[in-house]
Structures are given as C-alpha cells and as structure tokens.
Amino acid sequence: MTAVLVAHSGRHGGTRQIAEVIAEELRETGLTVDLRDAADVATVDGYAAVVVGSALYYHRWRPDAVRLLEHHARDLAERPVWLFHSGPCGPGAALHQVSLPANVALLAARIDAERTATFGGRLDPATVRGLIPRLMASGHRAGDFRDWDRIKAWARDVGRRVRIGVPH
C-alpha cells in the first residue's frame, strides 16, 4: 500500500478537523495515511506523497507548518506534495481562493507543490482573542464556513492522483 502523510497546523482545531476528513477520504481510496500535527513530523521518509495544511492567521501560515516545509524541502521535492489552508470566513468564504503568503509561496515553488487549495474556516467568538478578531467574530464572519463536500472531493482527487502515480 502507498503511504501518505497528512500534516496540519492550527490553533483551535478547525484545520485539524479538515485534515482528519482529508485523511479519511484518502483511506477510502485505499491509501495508508498517517495524520500528524506538523510540529510532530520528524521525517517524510517512507511516504509516497505528503499533504500539508495550515490555518491562515492575518494571511500567515502557522510557524509549525512553515518549519515542516523548510526543514524537509529537499525530501519533499522528491515526492508529490499538496498544500491547503483554511481561514476565510463570512459569506462566500468557501469559494474565496487565497494566495499563499510570500514565504510559503517560495517554499511551494522550491518543492514543486501542487496548486494550493483554500478552504473556508471556522470562527468561534468564544475562542478568539484580541480586538480585531473579536470585532470580526461579532459580525457576519462568525460561524463555520468549511465546505465539507468540496474538501472531500479535493481529497479524493489527491488520492486518485497518488494512486496513479503523479510524476514528480
């Protein structure tokens, strides 16, 4: 069986939940999947493909996800890599494509990652800190804007491409 690593980084569990759904969909396609927090990834050896996801905060990826890409860039360049981020909230969030932060875009180019998927995020007013997040959470941006059908379809496409051996 082909092994895939799905690594995630976030603060409040929303990105982890997306990664869990992605991992489950990949398993449904017949792949062996390890789901890990990005901070806990010591190596990508043994994986035929890697998926890395991060929550977006102020248009920045979480430091653990960036470190994973930095520390393993040479090894990641030798296998197919898919990136996703979550975070846009509010009406239309599920359809809003957000470009990678500059530092992550450079890493993505260096490892020849596939085009990044943007998934809507979840904003719970009870978990936010700081004035600006509280203001955002008090308005129309609060809620769960993750499109589970879209996430599952993306994961199934990744699984299909891993199974057919996307050249790298």
C-alpha positions in Angstrom: 0.0 0.0 0.0 1.1 3.6 -0.6 1.7 5.7 2.4 0.6 9.3 2.6 1.4 11.9 5.3 -1.3 14.4 6.2 0.2 17.1 8.4 -1.7 20.0 9.9 -1.2 23.1 12.0 -3.7 25.4 13.6 -4.8 26.9 16.9 -8.4 25.9 17.6 -8.8 22.6 15.9 -10.6 23.6 12.7 -7.7 22.9 10.4 -7.1 19.6 12.3 -10.7 18.6 11.6 -10.2 19.3 7.9 -7.0 17.2 7.9 -8.9 14.4 9.6 -11.6 14.4 6.8 -8.8 14.5 4.1 -7.1 11.6 5.8 -10.3 9.6 6.0 -11.1 10.2 2.3 -7.6 9.2 1.3 -8.0 6.0 3.3 -11.3 5.4 1.5 -9.3 5.4 -1.8 -7.1 2.5 -0.5 -4.1 4.5 0.8 -2.4 4.2 4.1 -2.4 7.5 5.8 -0.6 9.0 8.8 -2.2 12.1 10.3 0.2 14.2 12.3 0.5 17.7 13.8 3.1 19.5 11.7 5.2 20.1 14.9 5.5 16.3 15.3 6.8 15.5 11.9 10.4 14.3 12.2 10.8 12.9 8.7 8.9 12.5 5.4 10.9 9.3 4.6 8.7 6.4 3.8 5.8 8.5 2.4 5.0 8.4 -1.3 3.1 11.7 -1.0 2.6 14.5 1.5 -0.3 16.8 2.3 0.4 19.9 4.5 -2.3 22.2 5.8 -2.2 25.3 7.8 -4.7 27.7 9.3 -4.4 31.2 7.9 -4.0 34.0 10.5 -3.6 37.5 9.1 -2.5 36.0 5.8 0.2 33.9 7.5 0.7 30.2 7.8 1.3 28.7 11.2 5.0 28.5 12.1 5.0 24.7 12.5 3.7 24.2 9.0 6.3 26.6 7.6 9.1 24.8 9.5 8.0 21.5 8.2 8.3 22.8 4.6 11.6 24.4 5.3 13.2 21.6 7.2 12.1 18.9 4.7 12.3 20.8 1.5 14.8 18.6 -0.2 12.9 15.4 0.6 9.5 17.0 -0.2 10.9 17.9 -3.7 11.3 14.2 -4.3 7.6 13.3 -3.9 4.2 14.9 -4.8 3.1 17.5 -2.2 -0.3 19.1 -1.9 -0.9 22.2 0.3 -4.1 23.5 1.7 -5.0 26.4 4.0 -8.2 27.3 5.8 -9.3 30.6 7.2 -11.6 32.7 5.1 -14.8 33.3 6.9 -18.0 35.0 6.0 -20.3 34.8 3.1 -18.6 33.3 0.0 -15.7 32.0 2.1 -15.9 28.5 0.6 -15.3 29.9 -2.9 -12.6 32.5 -1.9 -9.2 31.5 -3.2 -6.4 33.0 -1.1 -2.8 33.1 -2.4 0.0 31.7 -0.4 2.0 34.0 1.9 5.2 35.0 0.1 7.5 32.9 2.3 5.3 29.8 1.8 4.9 30.5 -2.0 8.7 30.4 -2.3 8.8 27.1 -0.4 6.0 25.7 -2.5 7.9 26.6 -5.7 11.1 25.1 -4.3 9.4 21.7 -3.6 7.2 21.9 -6.7 4.0 21.6 -4.8 0.6 21.3 -6.5 -1.6 24.4 -6.5 -2.8 25.2 -3.0 -6.4 24.7 -2.0 -8.2 27.3 0.1 -11.0 26.1 2.3 -13.3 28.2 4.3 -12.6 28.4 8.0 -14.4 28.4 11.3 -14.6 31.4 13.6 -16.0 30.8 17.0 -16.4 34.0 19.0 -15.7 32.1 22.2 -12.2 31.2 21.2 -10.9 34.5 19.7 -8.5 36.8 21.4 -7.6 40.4 20.7 -9.7 43.4 19.5 -9.6 42.8 15.7 -10.6 39.1 15.9 -13.4 39.9 18.3 -14.7 42.6 16.0 -14.6 40.1 13.1 -16.3 37.4 15.2 -19.1 39.7 16.3 -20.3 40.3 12.8 -21.1 38.2 9.7 -17.8 36.4 9.8 -18.5 34.3 12.8 -19.5 30.7 12.1 -18.3 27.5 10.3 -17.6 28.2 6.6 -16.0 24.9 5.8 -17.5 23.2 2.7 -17.1 19.5 3.6 -18.3 18.3 0.2 -15.6 20.4 -1.5 -12.9 19.2 1.0 -13.8 15.6 0.4 -13.8 16.0 -3.4 -10.4 17.6 -3.2 -9.1 14.8 -1.0 -10.5 12.1 -3.4 -8.8 13.9 -6.3 -5.5 13.8 -4.3 -6.0 10.1 -3.6 -6.7 9.4 -7.2 -3.6 11.2 -8.3 -1.4 9.4 -5.7 -2.7 6.0 -6.8 -2.0 6.7 -10.5 1.5 8.0 -9.6 1.6 11.7 -10.3 5.0 12.2 -11.8 7.4 14.3 -9.8 
